[in-house]
Amino acid sequence: MLPRALVAVALGGVAALVPAPAAVAATPSPEADQITWSVVPADASGPDGRSVIDVELDGGQSTLEHVAVTNHGEKAVTFAMSANDGYLTANGSFDMRPSGTPATDGGSWIAVPDEVTVDGGDTAVVPVEIEVPTGATPGDHPAGVAASVVSSENQVDVEHRVGVRVDLRVPGEVVAALDVSQVRATFEPSWNPFEPGTLDVTLDVTNTGTVRLDATAEVEVEAAAVDARAETPVGEMLAGGGRQVSTSLDRVWPVGPVSTTVTVVPRPAEGDELAVAPDPVTTTVTTWALPIPQLLLALLVLTVVFLERDRRRRRRADLAAQLARARAEGAAAARGASN
């Protein structure tokens, strides 16, 4: 868990918050808890109002960007600077590969100073050199730049990083494509037989192209007496990345086979000038919505009816037996009187 101070900095508008790669659950040391800092995109004179560094370069080209590292504490701090490949976490947050993992894509194209010392309350502008190798694949190569400090927590060295997202794109013939797989639909009945159940739908969406995309999943259920629809945002997906999407549709009655159609509608990511998005991807699965509560209710009703009919039959038999005994006793009494 990151120190509360670092979380406060992130909520204050830092472009990316990159947690330490190991021992993140350790309690921060007092020294680290007193250090607060932020990292934002900048020009040579200071912060320039951007939240993300967007760069488009052909293979073999280079450019100079900057980030501003602000020390919000009172004492001077030396921050280690680093760059690495970027990715999206399961909840959609941007992150950087751990420092111990060598960069193999966009992060390897970025050079930053090893460290920067920033006085308390001051801001330092750090150069960020980006050079795209010749022959780089057209498309997106996400990366990040971070400033970090290391503290000793419970006898373990923990790195705390705050950074900036860098969106690198190489122009050319890019590929925009999504794939939908592992579509699962599970019916959850309501144990109240007079209430409908819920259909839980889960699917895996993968960006198989070379540029980031956004998407929405449209789910439609068709069955007898059932017409339910839902729309769920998939969110941003980086090239090669994926996400599991789940949604639930209420008021689905258990009427046997239920056909669920999932259509994932892709579109360019926010702020992207990609002219063409791939066509929607549609998948249909069938699941059985068995009326178990209703069958149990019907069985209970039939059991009650059977027991009631049996009780009445036995009652009629008892009455008939009593009448027969009464007649026999009356006949015997009459024969005795005549003798």
C-alpha positions as CSV (number, residue, x, y, z in Angstrom):
1,M,0.0,0.0,0.0
2,L,1.4,3.4,-0.9
3,P,2.0,6.1,1.7
4,R,-1.0,8.3,2.3
5,A,1.1,11.3,1.2
6,L,1.8,9.7,-2.2
7,V,-1.9,9.0,-2.8
8,A,-2.8,12.6,-2.0
9,V,-0.3,13.7,-4.6
10,A,-1.8,11.4,-7.2
11,L,-5.3,12.7,-6.5
12,G,-4.0,16.1,-6.9
13,G,-3.5,15.6,-10.6
14,V,-0.4,13.6,-11.2
15,A,-0.6,12.0,-14.7
16,A,0.4,8.5,-13.5
17,L,1.0,6.9,-10.1
18,V,3.3,3.9,-10.3
19,P,3.5,1.7,-7.2
20,A,6.6,-0.1,-6.0
21,P,7.2,-3.5,-7.6
22,A,7.7,-5.4,-4.4
23,A,6.7,-5.3,-0.7
24,V,3.9,-2.8,-1.5
25,A,2.0,-3.9,1.6
26,A,4.8,-2.9,4.0
27,T,4.2,0.1,6.4
28,P,6.1,3.1,5.0
29,S,9.0,4.4,7.1
30,P,8.7,7.8,8.8
31,E,11.3,9.2,6.3
32,A,9.4,8.1,3.2
33,D,6.0,9.3,4.8
34,Q,7.4,12.8,5.0
35,I,8.4,13.0,1.3
36,T,5.7,14.1,-1.1
37,W,6.3,14.9,-4.7
38,S,4.6,15.1,-8.1
39,V,5.7,14.6,-11.7
40,V,4.0,16.3,-14.6
41,P,4.7,17.0,-18.3
42,A,6.6,20.2,-18.9
43,D,8.5,22.3,-21.4
44,A,12.0,23.7,-20.8
45,S,10.6,26.4,-18.4
46,G,8.3,24.3,-16.3
47,P,4.9,22.5,-16.2
48,D,2.9,23.1,-19.4
49,G,-0.6,22.0,-18.3
50,R,-0.6,18.6,-20.1
51,S,-1.5,15.4,-18.3
52,V,0.1,13.0,-20.8
53,I,3.1,13.3,-23.1
54,D,1.9,12.5,-26.6
55,V,4.7,12.0,-29.2
56,E,4.4,10.8,-32.8
57,L,7.8,10.1,-34.5
58,D,8.9,8.1,-37.5
59,G,11.5,5.4,-37.1
60,G,14.9,7.1,-36.9
61,Q,13.5,10.4,-35.5
62,S,14.1,11.9,-32.1
63,T,12.7,14.7,-29.9
64,L,13.3,16.3,-26.6
65,E,10.5,16.4,-24.0
66,H,10.6,17.4,-20.3
67,V,9.0,16.5,-17.0
68,A,8.7,18.7,-14.0
69,V,9.5,17.1,-10.6
70,T,8.2,19.1,-7.7
71,N,9.3,18.4,-4.1
72,H,6.4,19.3,-1.8
73,G,8.4,18.7,1.3
74,E,10.7,21.0,3.3
75,K,14.0,19.2,2.8
76,A,16.0,18.5,-0.4
77,V,15.4,15.1,-1.9
78,T,17.4,13.2,-4.5
79,F,15.0,11.3,-6.8
80,A,16.0,8.4,-9.0
81,M,14.7,8.9,-12.6
82,S,13.7,6.0,-14.8
83,A,11.7,5.1,-17.9
84,N,10.0,1.8,-18.8
85,D,7.3,0.3,-20.9
86,G,3.7,1.1,-20.0
87,Y,0.6,-1.1,-19.6
88,L,-2.9,-0.9,-18.1
89,T,-3.7,-2.7,-14.9
90,A,-6.8,-4.9,-14.5
91,N,-8.8,-1.9,-13.3
92,G,-7.7,0.3,-16.3
93,S,-5.1,2.4,-14.5
94,F,-1.9,3.1,-16.4
95,D,1.3,1.7,-14.9
96,M,5.0,1.1,-15.7
97,R,6.9,-2.2,-15.6
98,P,8.9,-2.7,-12.4
99,S,12.3,-1.1,-12.3
100,G,14.0,-4.5,-12.3
101,T,12.3,-5.4,-15.6
102,P,14.3,-4.3,-18.6
103,A,12.3,-2.2,-21.1
104,T,11.7,-3.9,-24.5
105,D,9.4,-1.4,-26.3
106,G,8.7,2.3,-26.0
107,G,10.4,2.5,-22.6
108,S,13.7,1.5,-24.2
109,W,13.5,4.5,-26.5
110,I,13.5,7.0,-23.6
111,A,16.6,8.4,-21.9
112,V,16.5,10.4,-18.7
113,P,19.2,11.4,-16.1
114,D,19.9,8.8,-13.5
115,E,18.7,11.2,-10.7
116,V,17.7,14.7,-9.9
117,T,18.0,16.6,-6.6
118,V,15.2,19.0,-5.8
119,D,15.2,21.5,-2.9
120,G,12.2,21.6,-0.6
121,G,9.3,23.4,-2.1
122,D,11.1,23.7,-5.5
123,T,10.6,22.2,-9.0
124,A,13.2,20.8,-11.3
125,V,12.7,20.4,-15.0
126,V,14.2,17.1,-16.2
127,P,15.0,16.4,-19.9
128,V,13.4,13.4,-21.5
129,E,15.1,12.3,-24.7
130,I,13.1,10.1,-27.0
131,E,14.6,8.4,-30.0
132,V,12.7,5.9,-32.1
133,P,14.8,3.2,-33.7
134,T,14.8,2.7,-37.5
135,G,12.3,0.1,-38.6
136,A,10.1,0.5,-35.5
137,T,6.6,-1.1,-36.0
138,P,3.9,1.5,-36.9
139,G,1.4,1.9,-34.0
140,D,1.5,2.6,-30.3
141,H,4.4,2.0,-27.9
142,P,3.3,3.2,-24.5
143,A,5.8,4.1,-21.9
144,G,6.3,6.1,-18.7
145,V,8.8,8.3,-16.9
146,A,9.0,8.2,-13.1
147,A,10.8,9.8,-10.2
148,S,11.3,7.6,-7.2
149,V,12.7,7.3,-3.7
150,V,13.7,4.1,-1.8
151,S,12.9,3.6,1.8
152,S,13.7,0.7,4.2
153,E,10.4,-0.8,5.4
154,N,10.4,-3.8,7.8
155,Q,14.0,-4.6,6.7
156,V,12.9,-4.5,3.0
157,D,13.9,-1.8,0.5
158,V,10.8,-0.4,-1.1
159,E,10.7,1.9,-4.1
160,H,7.9,4.5,-4.3
161,R,7.4,6.0,-7.8
162,V,5.3,8.8,-9.2
163,G,5.3,9.2,-12.9
164,V,4.0,10.5,-16.2
165,R,2.4,8.5,-19.0
166,V,4.1,8.8,-22.4
167,D,2.0,7.8,-25.4
168,L,4.4,7.1,-28.3
169,R,3.1,6.4,-31.8
170,V,5.0,5.5,-34.9
171,P,3.0,6.6,-38.0
172,G,2.4,4.2,-40.9
173,E,0.1,1.4,-41.7
174,V,-1.5,0.6,-38.3
175,V,-3.9,-2.2,-37.5
176,A,-7.1,-1.6,-35.5
177,A,-8.6,-4.9,-34.4
178,L,-10.4,-6.4,-31.4
179,D,-11.1,-10.0,-30.5
180,V,-13.8,-11.3,-28.2
181,S,-13.4,-14.7,-26.6
182,Q,-14.5,-16.7,-23.6
183,V,-18.1,-15.4,-23.6
184,R,-19.9,-17.0,-20.6
185,A,-23.5,-16.6,-19.5
186,T,-24.7,-18.0,-16.2
187,F,-28.2,-17.9,-15.0
188,E,-28.8,-17.2,-11.3
189,P,-32.4,-17.9,-10.3
190,S,-34.3,-16.0,-7.7
191,W,-35.5,-18.5,-5.0
192,N,-38.7,-16.6,-4.9
193,P,-40.7,-18.4,-7.6
194,F,-42.6,-15.3,-8.4
195,E,-39.5,-13.2,-9.1
196,P,-37.3,-13.4,-12.2
197,G,-33.6,-14.3,-12.0
198,T,-30.4,-12.7,-13.2
199,L,-28.1,-13.5,-16.1
200,D,-24.5,-12.9,-15.5
201,V,-22.4,-12.4,-18.6
202,T,-18.6,-12.3,-18.8
203,L,-16.4,-11.9,-21.8
204,D,-12.7,-11.4,-22.6
205,V,-11.8,-8.6,-25.0
206,T,-8.4,-8.4,-26.5
207,N,-6.8,-5.6,-28.6
208,T,-5.1,-7.6,-31.3
209,G,-4.1,-4.5,-33.3
210,T,-1.2,-2.0,-33.0
211,V,-3.1,1.0,-31.7
212,R,-5.1,1.7,-28.5
213,L,-8.8,1.5,-28.7
214,D,-11.9,2.1,-26.6
215,A,-15.0,0.0,-26.8
216,T,-18.5,-0.7,-25.5
217,A,-20.1,-4.1,-25.0
218,E,-23.8,-4.4,-25.9
219,V,-25.5,-7.5,-24.4
220,E,-28.9,-8.6,-25.6
221,V,-30.9,-11.6,-24.3
222,E,-33.6,-13.3,-26.3
223,A,-35.8,-16.1,-25.0
224,A,-39.5,-16.8,-24.6
225,A,-41.1,-14.0,-22.6
226,V,-37.6,-12.4,-22.1
227,D,-36.3,-9.3,-23.8
228,A,-33.4,-7.8,-21.8
229,R,-30.5,-5.5,-22.9
230,A,-27.5,-3.9,-21.3
231,E,-24.6,-1.7,-22.3
232,T,-21.3,-1.9,-20.5
233,P,-18.2,0.2,-21.2
234,V,-15.1,-1.8,-21.9
235,G,-12.7,1.1,-21.5
236,E,-9.3,1.8,-23.0
237,M,-7.2,-1.1,-24.2
238,L,-3.6,-0.7,-25.3
239,A,-2.2,-2.6,-28.3
240,G,-1.8,-6.2,-27.3
241,G,-3.7,-5.7,-24.0
242,G,-7.0,-7.0,-23.0
243,R,-9.7,-6.8,-20.3
244,Q,-12.4,-9.0,-18.8
245,V,-15.8,-7.4,-18.9
246,S,-18.8,-8.4,-16.8
247,T,-22.4,-7.3,-16.7
248,S,-25.7,-8.6,-15.3
249,L,-29.2,-8.5,-16.7
250,D,-32.1,-8.5,-14.3
251,R,-35.6,-9.7,-14.9
252,V,-34.7,-12.8,-16.8
253,W,-37.3,-15.5,-16.4
254,P,-36.3,-19.2,-16.3
255,V,-37.9,-20.3,-19.6
256,G,-35.3,-22.9,-20.7
257,P,-32.7,-22.0,-23.4
258,V,-31.6,-18.4,-23.4
259,S,-29.7,-16.9,-26.3
260,T,-27.3,-14.1,-25.3
261,T,-25.8,-12.0,-28.1
262,V,-22.7,-9.8,-27.2
263,T,-21.6,-7.1,-29.6
264,V,-18.4,-5.2,-28.8
265,V,-18.4,-1.9,-30.6
266,P,-14.8,-0.4,-30.8
267,R,-13.9,3.2,-31.3
268,P,-10.8,5.3,-31.3
269,A,-9.5,6.0,-27.8
270,E,-10.3,9.4,-26.3
271,G,-8.1,12.1,-27.8
272,D,-6.9,9.8,-30.6
273,E,-7.2,10.9,-34.2
274,L,-7.4,7.4,-35.6
275,A,-9.7,7.8,-38.6
276,V,-11.1,4.3,-38.8
277,A,-12.2,1.9,-36.1
278,P,-12.6,-1.8,-36.6
279,D,-16.0,-3.3,-37.3
280,P,-18.1,-4.5,-34.3
281,V,-17.5,-8.1,-33.1
282,T,-20.6,-10.2,-32.4
283,T,-20.7,-13.5,-30.5
284,T,-23.8,-15.5,-29.4
285,V,-23.9,-18.1,-26.6
286,T,-26.8,-20.2,-25.3
287,T,-27.4,-21.1,-21.7
288,W,-30.2,-22.9,-19.9
289,A,-32.3,-21.0,-17.4
290,L,-34.0,-23.8,-15.6
291,P,-37.1,-22.9,-13.6
292,I,-35.9,-24.7,-10.4
293,P,-37.9,-22.6,-7.9
294,Q,-41.0,-22.8,-10.0
295,L,-40.6,-26.6,-10.3
296,L,-40.1,-26.9,-6.6
297,L,-43.2,-24.8,-6.1
298,A,-45.2,-27.0,-8.5
299,L,-43.9,-30.1,-6.8
300,L,-44.9,-28.7,-3.4
301,V,-48.4,-27.8,-4.8
302,L,-48.8,-31.3,-6.3
303,T,-47.7,-32.9,-3.0
304,V,-50.2,-30.8,-1.0
305,V,-52.9,-31.7,-3.5
306,F,-52.0,-35.4,-3.4
307,L,-52.0,-35.4,0.4
308,E,-55.3,-33.6,0.6
309,R,-56.9,-36.0,-1.9
310,D,-55.5,-39.0,0.1
311,R,-56.8,-37.5,3.3
312,R,-60.2,-37.1,1.8
313,R,-60.1,-40.6,0.4
314,R,-59.2,-42.1,3.7
315,R,-61.9,-40.0,5.4
316,R,-64.5,-41.2,3.0
317,A,-63.3,-44.8,3.6
318,D,-63.6,-44.3,7.3
319,L,-67.1,-42.9,7.0
320,A,-68.1,-45.8,4.7
321,A,-66.6,-48.3,7.2
322,Q,-68.5,-46.6,10.1
323,L,-71.8,-46.7,8.1
324,A,-71.2,-50.4,7.3
325,R,-70.6,-51.2,11.0
326,A,-73.7,-49.3,12.0
327,R,-75.8,-51.1,9.4
328,A,-74.5,-54.5,10.5
329,E,-75.1,-53.7,14.2
330,G,-78.7,-52.4,13.3
331,A,-79.4,-55.6,11.3
332,A,-78.2,-57.8,14.2
333,A,-80.3,-55.9,16.7
334,A,-83.4,-56.3,14.5
335,R,-82.8,-60.0,14.2
336,G,-82.5,-60.4,17.9
337,A,-85.7,-58.5,18.6
338,S,-87.6,-60.7,16.1
339,N,-86.5,-63.8,17.9
